[in-house]
Amino acid sequence: MTPAANLAAADAVSSTQSPTGPRASLWTLRVIVSLHALFALAQPVLAGAYLNGEFDALSYHGINADLVIFFDMVQFVVAVIYCWAGKGSGLPALLSVALFFAEGLQIGMGYERNLLIHIPLGVGIVVLQLALAVWVWRAKARRPRSWGLRARPSKARAQARPRP
């Protein structure tokens, strides 16, 4: 093969390969999701310190709750960028919205001292955030999103083909 033919073949192969997935937006999302998970994990530790007699831990628990919901808002913005500009999955953005409402309810129930809702909801928030943190560090998060659609011939085109 001539060098020109090799170059043309390489171009044909590179043009048929699937586009690369998100890079910078994924790394930013990984950092923010990991920080959000860290602050979410600190919540039960601070609550436990309060129950153990460290009464100042309750104010730290409240301050940390504000940081948790702040990082969720940042996480949502980064997740939208990851989905839209980075062509990544929309799952982190959807989970960020769900976490935002859950964390808002969680803060309200905490200030109301409604522990019947506050404690199980807190467990759910931590579990969901940790699951998202695991997901963003997996290889699947690097892949560009696919809608799961396959090209199918239209009925008109299929009927227009002559049958043997």
Secondary structure, DSSP 8 states (H G I E B T S, - for coil): --HHHHHHHHHHHHHHS-----SHHHHHHHHHHHHHHHHHHHHHHHHHHHHTT-TTHHHHHHHHHHHHHHHHHHHHHHHHHHHHTS---SHHHHHHHHHHHHHHHHHHHHHTT-HHHHHHHHHHHHHHHHHHHHHHTSGGGGS-----------HHHHHHS---
